[in-house]
Amino acid sequence: MKVKPLNDRVLVKRIEEVQVTKGGIVIPDTAKEKPIEGRVVSVGPGKMSEQGQRMALQVKAGDKVLFNKYAGMEIKVEGEEHLMMREDDLLAIIED
């Protein structure tokens, strides 16, 4: 199943955080918070301007991004958790 976001929406897959601390302590599932970093899977064509033209998005598929903890709507695509959010919900592009 392919999902193509509309307008200025972005499909993001969360990047799982490390399960073990530097000191070797394993963090249990109950103590972990949801990651706020993800990888852009696909993007929509962009928002329409007042003049009726498409405004291109600043992110593209494959970008590593930072987003708000409560941003987006969780959906399942092919059995995997993803987030569908607006480009405005993204805080930054993380350069590797």
Chimera marker file (.cmm) of the C-alpha trace (Angstrom):
<marker_set name="trace">
<marker id="1" x="0.000" y="0.000" z="0.000" r="1" g="1" b="0" radius="0.5"/>
<marker id="2" x="1.404" y="3.378" z="-0.995" r="1" g="1" b="0" radius="0.5"/>
<marker id="3" x="0.390" y="6.552" z="0.817" r="1" g="1" b="0" radius="0.5"/>
<marker id="4" x="0.770" y="9.890" z="-0.969" r="1" g="1" b="0" radius="0.5"/>
<marker id="5" x="0.115" y="12.858" z="1.361" r="1" g="1" b="0" radius="0.5"/>
<marker id="6" x="-2.005" y="15.746" z="0.088" r="1" g="1" b="0" radius="0.5"/>
<marker id="7" x="-1.143" y="19.460" z="0.087" r="1" g="1" b="0" radius="0.5"/>
<marker id="8" x="1.463" y="20.358" z="2.750" r="1" g="1" b="0" radius="0.5"/>
<marker id="9" x="1.272" y="17.060" z="4.642" r="1" g="1" b="0" radius="0.5"/>
<marker id="10" x="4.284" y="14.834" z="5.331" r="1" g="1" b="0" radius="0.5"/>
<marker id="11" x="4.459" y="11.104" z="6.177" r="1" g="1" b="0" radius="0.5"/>
<marker id="12" x="7.149" y="10.454" z="8.808" r="1" g="1" b="0" radius="0.5"/>
<marker id="13" x="8.448" y="7.201" z="10.323" r="1" g="1" b="0" radius="0.5"/>
<marker id="14" x="9.758" y="7.604" z="13.871" r="1" g="1" b="0" radius="0.5"/>
<marker id="15" x="13.403" y="6.721" z="14.484" r="1" g="1" b="0" radius="0.5"/>
<marker id="16" x="13.611" y="4.439" z="17.497" r="1" g="1" b="0" radius="0.5"/>
<marker id="17" x="15.924" y="5.616" z="20.245" r="1" g="1" b="0" radius="0.5"/>
<marker id="18" x="18.747" y="3.562" z="21.740" r="1" g="1" b="0" radius="0.5"/>
<marker id="19" x="17.477" y="0.986" z="24.239" r="1" g="1" b="0" radius="0.5"/>
<marker id="20" x="20.647" y="1.038" z="26.402" r="1" g="1" b="0" radius="0.5"/>
<marker id="21" x="22.330" y="4.036" z="28.104" r="1" g="1" b="0" radius="0.5"/>
<marker id="22" x="26.058" y="4.729" z="27.776" r="1" g="1" b="0" radius="0.5"/>
<marker id="23" x="26.573" y="3.133" z="31.193" r="1" g="1" b="0" radius="0.5"/>
<marker id="24" x="24.951" y="-0.090" z="29.967" r="1" g="1" b="0" radius="0.5"/>
<marker id="25" x="21.612" y="0.347" z="31.729" r="1" g="1" b="0" radius="0.5"/>
<marker id="26" x="18.683" y="-1.057" z="29.765" r="1" g="1" b="0" radius="0.5"/>
<marker id="27" x="15.709" y="1.317" z="29.655" r="1" g="1" b="0" radius="0.5"/>
<marker id="28" x="12.376" y="-0.507" z="30.138" r="1" g="1" b="0" radius="0.5"/>
<marker id="29" x="9.484" y="0.152" z="27.733" r="1" g="1" b="0" radius="0.5"/>
<marker id="30" x="7.430" y="1.786" z="30.487" r="1" g="1" b="0" radius="0.5"/>
<marker id="31" x="10.087" y="4.469" z="31.082" r="1" g="1" b="0" radius="0.5"/>
<marker id="32" x="10.693" y="5.355" z="27.428" r="1" g="1" b="0" radius="0.5"/>
<marker id="33" x="9.186" y="8.392" z="25.764" r="1" g="1" b="0" radius="0.5"/>
<marker id="34" x="8.149" y="8.445" z="22.135" r="1" g="1" b="0" radius="0.5"/>
<marker id="35" x="10.980" y="9.572" z="19.864" r="1" g="1" b="0" radius="0.5"/>
<marker id="36" x="10.803" y="13.109" z="18.454" r="1" g="1" b="0" radius="0.5"/>
<marker id="37" x="13.039" y="12.347" z="15.473" r="1" g="1" b="0" radius="0.5"/>
<marker id="38" x="11.946" y="10.680" z="12.289" r="1" g="1" b="0" radius="0.5"/>
<marker id="39" x="12.664" y="10.037" z="8.633" r="1" g="1" b="0" radius="0.5"/>
<marker id="40" x="10.401" y="11.558" z="5.960" r="1" g="1" b="0" radius="0.5"/>
<marker id="41" x="8.826" y="8.769" z="3.898" r="1" g="1" b="0" radius="0.5"/>
<marker id="42" x="6.814" y="10.890" z="1.448" r="1" g="1" b="0" radius="0.5"/>
<marker id="43" x="5.583" y="14.449" z="1.004" r="1" g="1" b="0" radius="0.5"/>
<marker id="44" x="2.606" y="16.126" z="-0.613" r="1" g="1" b="0" radius="0.5"/>
<marker id="45" x="2.836" y="18.555" z="-3.558" r="1" g="1" b="0" radius="0.5"/>
<marker id="46" x="2.667" y="21.659" z="-1.336" r="1" g="1" b="0" radius="0.5"/>
<marker id="47" x="0.197" y="24.227" z="-0.052" r="1" g="1" b="0" radius="0.5"/>
<marker id="48" x="-1.746" y="26.458" z="-2.432" r="1" g="1" b="0" radius="0.5"/>
<marker id="49" x="-0.908" y="30.156" z="-2.239" r="1" g="1" b="0" radius="0.5"/>
<marker id="50" x="-3.510" y="32.914" z="-2.356" r="1" g="1" b="0" radius="0.5"/>
<marker id="51" x="-2.627" y="33.396" z="-6.041" r="1" g="1" b="0" radius="0.5"/>
<marker id="52" x="-3.468" y="29.725" z="-6.766" r="1" g="1" b="0" radius="0.5"/>
<marker id="53" x="0.104" y="28.456" z="-7.178" r="1" g="1" b="0" radius="0.5"/>
<marker id="54" x="1.711" y="25.529" z="-5.333" r="1" g="1" b="0" radius="0.5"/>
<marker id="55" x="4.346" y="26.429" z="-2.750" r="1" g="1" b="0" radius="0.5"/>
<marker id="56" x="6.994" y="23.690" z="-2.651" r="1" g="1" b="0" radius="0.5"/>
<marker id="57" x="7.804" y="22.017" z="0.673" r="1" g="1" b="0" radius="0.5"/>
<marker id="58" x="11.204" y="22.488" z="2.329" r="1" g="1" b="0" radius="0.5"/>
<marker id="59" x="11.531" y="18.783" z="3.186" r="1" g="1" b="0" radius="0.5"/>
<marker id="60" x="11.841" y="15.816" z="0.866" r="1" g="1" b="0" radius="0.5"/>
<marker id="61" x="11.646" y="12.049" z="1.223" r="1" g="1" b="0" radius="0.5"/>
<marker id="62" x="14.663" y="10.714" z="3.123" r="1" g="1" b="0" radius="0.5"/>
<marker id="63" x="15.236" y="13.834" z="5.277" r="1" g="1" b="0" radius="0.5"/>
<marker id="64" x="15.806" y="13.279" z="9.000" r="1" g="1" b="0" radius="0.5"/>
<marker id="65" x="13.532" y="15.665" z="10.907" r="1" g="1" b="0" radius="0.5"/>
<marker id="66" x="12.760" y="16.848" z="14.424" r="1" g="1" b="0" radius="0.5"/>
<marker id="67" x="9.136" y="17.344" z="15.466" r="1" g="1" b="0" radius="0.5"/>
<marker id="68" x="7.006" y="18.136" z="18.498" r="1" g="1" b="0" radius="0.5"/>
<marker id="69" x="6.237" y="15.213" z="20.826" r="1" g="1" b="0" radius="0.5"/>
<marker id="70" x="2.479" y="15.488" z="20.190" r="1" g="1" b="0" radius="0.5"/>
<marker id="71" x="2.614" y="16.406" z="16.497" r="1" g="1" b="0" radius="0.5"/>
<marker id="72" x="0.772" y="14.542" z="13.802" r="1" g="1" b="0" radius="0.5"/>
<marker id="73" x="-1.714" y="11.719" z="13.616" r="1" g="1" b="0" radius="0.5"/>
<marker id="74" x="-0.541" y="8.142" z="14.073" r="1" g="1" b="0" radius="0.5"/>
<marker id="75" x="-1.415" y="5.772" z="11.220" r="1" g="1" b="0" radius="0.5"/>
<marker id="76" x="-0.339" y="2.249" z="10.246" r="1" g="1" b="0" radius="0.5"/>
<marker id="77" x="1.110" y="1.664" z="6.801" r="1" g="1" b="0" radius="0.5"/>
<marker id="78" x="1.840" y="-1.980" z="5.947" r="1" g="1" b="0" radius="0.5"/>
<marker id="79" x="1.764" y="-2.842" z="9.663" r="1" g="1" b="0" radius="0.5"/>
<marker id="80" x="4.291" y="-0.152" z="10.688" r="1" g="1" b="0" radius="0.5"/>
<marker id="81" x="3.567" y="2.980" z="12.760" r="1" g="1" b="0" radius="0.5"/>
<marker id="82" x="3.903" y="6.302" z="10.906" r="1" g="1" b="0" radius="0.5"/>
<marker id="83" x="2.922" y="9.908" z="11.585" r="1" g="1" b="0" radius="0.5"/>
<marker id="84" x="0.979" y="12.084" z="9.161" r="1" g="1" b="0" radius="0.5"/>
<marker id="85" x="1.578" y="15.766" z="9.910" r="1" g="1" b="0" radius="0.5"/>
<marker id="86" x="1.671" y="19.179" z="8.302" r="1" g="1" b="0" radius="0.5"/>
<marker id="87" x="5.011" y="20.650" z="7.322" r="1" g="1" b="0" radius="0.5"/>
<marker id="88" x="4.371" y="23.385" z="9.924" r="1" g="1" b="0" radius="0.5"/>
<marker id="89" x="4.570" y="20.712" z="12.665" r="1" g="1" b="0" radius="0.5"/>
<marker id="90" x="8.193" y="19.972" z="11.751" r="1" g="1" b="0" radius="0.5"/>
<marker id="91" x="10.736" y="21.903" z="13.812" r="1" g="1" b="0" radius="0.5"/>
<marker id="92" x="13.995" y="21.239" z="11.954" r="1" g="1" b="0" radius="0.5"/>
<marker id="93" x="15.847" y="19.152" z="9.393" r="1" g="1" b="0" radius="0.5"/>
<marker id="94" x="18.701" y="17.223" z="11.023" r="1" g="1" b="0" radius="0.5"/>
<marker id="95" x="21.808" y="16.990" z="8.865" r="1" g="1" b="0" radius="0.5"/>
<marker id="96" x="23.734" y="13.728" z="9.242" r="1" g="1" b="0" radius="0.5"/>
<link id1="1" id2="2" r="1" g="1" b="0" radius="0.2"/>
<link id1="2" id2="3" r="1" g="1" b="0" radius="0.2"/>
<link id1="3" id2="4" r="1" g="1" b="0" radius="0.2"/>
<link id1="4" id2="5" r="1" g="1" b="0" radius="0.2"/>
<link id1="5" id2="6" r="1" g="1" b="0" radius="0.2"/>
<link id1="6" id2="7" r="1" g="1" b="0" radius="0.2"/>
<link id1="7" id2="8" r="1" g="1" b="0" radius="0.2"/>
<link id1="8" id2="9" r="1" g="1" b="0" radius="0.2"/>
<link id1="9" id2="10" r="1" g="1" b="0" radius="0.2"/>
<link id1="10" id2="11" r="1" g="1" b="0" radius="0.2"/>
<link id1="11" id2="12" r="1" g="1" b="0" radius="0.2"/>
<link id1="12" id2="13" r="1" g="1" b="0" radius="0.2"/>
<link id1="13" id2="14" r="1" g="1" b="0" radius="0.2"/>
<link id1="14" id2="15" r="1" g="1" b="0" radius="0.2"/>
<link id1="15" id2="16" r="1" g="1" b="0" radius="0.2"/>
<link id1="16" id2="17" r="1" g="1" b="0" radius="0.2"/>
<link id1="17" id2="18" r="1" g="1" b="0" radius="0.2"/>
<link id1="18" id2="19" r="1" g="1" b="0" radius="0.2"/>
<link id1="19" id2="20" r="1" g="1" b="0" radius="0.2"/>
<link id1="20" id2="21" r="1" g="1" b="0" radius="0.2"/>
<link id1="21" id2="22" r="1" g="1" b="0" radius="0.2"/>
<link id1="22" id2="23" r="1" g="1" b="0" radius="0.2"/>
<link id1="23" id2="24" r="1" g="1" b="0" radius="0.2"/>
<link id1="24" id2="25" r="1" g="1" b="0" radius="0.2"/>
<link id1="25" id2="26" r="1" g="1" b="0" radius="0.2"/>
<link id1="26" id2="27" r="1" g="1" b="0" radius="0.2"/>
<link id1="27" id2="28" r="1" g="1" b="0" radius="0.2"/>
<link id1="28" id2="29" r="1" g="1" b="0" radius="0.2"/>
<link id1="29" id2="30" r="1" g="1" b="0" radius="0.2"/>
<link id1="30" id2="31" r="1" g="1" b="0" radius="0.2"/>
<link id1="31" id2="32" r="1" g="1" b="0" radius="0.2"/>
<link id1="32" id2="33" r="1" g="1" b="0" radius="0.2"/>
<link id1="33" id2="34" r="1" g="1" b="0" radius="0.2"/>
<link id1="34" id2="35" r="1" g="1" b="0" radius="0.2"/>
<link id1="35" id2="36" r="1" g="1" b="0" radius="0.2"/>
<link id1="36" id2="37" r="1" g="1" b="0" radius="0.2"/>
<link id1="37" id2="38" r="1" g="1" b="0" radius="0.2"/>
<link id1="38" id2="39" r="1" g="1" b="0" radius="0.2"/>
<link id1="39" id2="40" r="1" g="1" b="0" radius="0.2"/>
<link id1="40" id2="41" r="1" g="1" b="0" radius="0.2"/>
<link id1="41" id2="42" r="1" g="1" b="0" radius="0.2"/>
<link id1="42" id2="43" r="1" g="1" b="0" radius="0.2"/>
<link id1="43" id2="44" r="1" g="1" b="0" radius="0.2"/>
<link id1="44" id2="45" r="1" g="1" b="0" radius="0.2"/>
<link id1="45" id2="46" r="1" g="1" b="0" radius="0.2"/>
<link id1="46" id2="47" r="1" g="1" b="0" radius="0.2"/>
<link id1="47" id2="48" r="1" g="1" b="0" radius="0.2"/>
<link id1="48" id2="49" r="1" g="1" b="0" radius="0.2"/>
<link id1="49" id2="50" r="1" g="1" b="0" radius="0.2"/>
<link id1="50" id2="51" r="1" g="1" b="0" radius="0.2"/>
<link id1="51" id2="52" r="1" g="1" b="0" radius="0.2"/>
<link id1="52" id2="53" r="1" g="1" b="0" radius="0.2"/>
<link id1="53" id2="54" r="1" g="1" b="0" radius="0.2"/>
<link id1="54" id2="55" r="1" g="1" b="0" radius="0.2"/>
<link id1="55" id2="56" r="1" g="1" b="0" radius="0.2"/>
<link id1="56" id2="57" r="1" g="1" b="0" radius="0.2"/>
<link id1="57" id2="58" r="1" g="1" b="0" radius="0.2"/>
<link id1="58" id2="59" r="1" g="1" b="0" radius="0.2"/>
<link id1="59" id2="60" r="1" g="1" b="0" radius="0.2"/>
<link id1="60" id2="61" r="1" g="1" b="0" radius="0.2"/>
<link id1="61" id2="62" r="1" g="1" b="0" radius="0.2"/>
<link id1="62" id2="63" r="1" g="1" b="0" radius="0.2"/>
<link id1="63" id2="64" r="1" g="1" b="0" radius="0.2"/>
<link id1="64" id2="65" r="1" g="1" b="0" radius="0.2"/>
<link id1="65" id2="66" r="1" g="1" b="0" radius="0.2"/>
<link id1="66" id2="67" r="1" g="1" b="0" radius="0.2"/>
<link id1="67" id2="68" r="1" g="1" b="0" radius="0.2"/>
<link id1="68" id2="69" r="1" g="1" b="0" radius="0.2"/>
<link id1="69" id2="70" r="1" g="1" b="0" radius="0.2"/>
<link id1="70" id2="71" r="1" g="1" b="0" radius="0.2"/>
<link id1="71" id2="72" r="1" g="1" b="0" radius="0.2"/>
<link id1="72" id2="73" r="1" g="1" b="0" radius="0.2"/>
<link id1="73" id2="74" r="1" g="1" b="0" radius="0.2"/>
<link id1="74" id2="75" r="1" g="1" b="0" radius="0.2"/>
<link id1="75" id2="76" r="1" g="1" b="0" radius="0.2"/>
<link id1="76" id2="77" r="1" g="1" b="0" radius="0.2"/>
<link id1="77" id2="78" r="1" g="1" b="0" radius="0.2"/>
<link id1="78" id2="79" r="1" g="1" b="0" radius="0.2"/>
<link id1="79" id2="80" r="1" g="1" b="0" radius="0.2"/>
<link id1="80" id2="81" r="1" g="1" b="0" radius="0.2"/>
<link id1="81" id2="82" r="1" g="1" b="0" radius="0.2"/>
<link id1="82" id2="83" r="1" g="1" b="0" radius="0.2"/>
<link id1="83" id2="84" r="1" g="1" b="0" radius="0.2"/>
<link id1="84" id2="85" r="1" g="1" b="0" radius="0.2"/>
<link id1="85" id2="86" r="1" g="1" b="0" radius="0.2"/>
<link id1="86" id2="87" r="1" g="1" b="0" radius="0.2"/>
<link id1="87" id2="88" r="1" g="1" b="0" radius="0.2"/>
<link id1="88" id2="89" r="1" g="1" b="0" radius="0.2"/>
<link id1="89" id2="90" r="1" g="1" b="0" radius="0.2"/>
<link id1="90" id2="91" r="1" g="1" b="0" radius="0.2"/>
<link id1="91" id2="92" r="1" g="1" b="0" radius="0.2"/>
<link id1="92" id2="93" r="1" g="1" b="0" radius="0.2"/>
<link id1="93" id2="94" r="1" g="1" b="0" radius="0.2"/>
<link id1="94" id2="95" r="1" g="1" b="0" radius="0.2"/>
<link id1="95" id2="96" r="1" g="1" b="0" radius="0.2"/>
</marker_set>
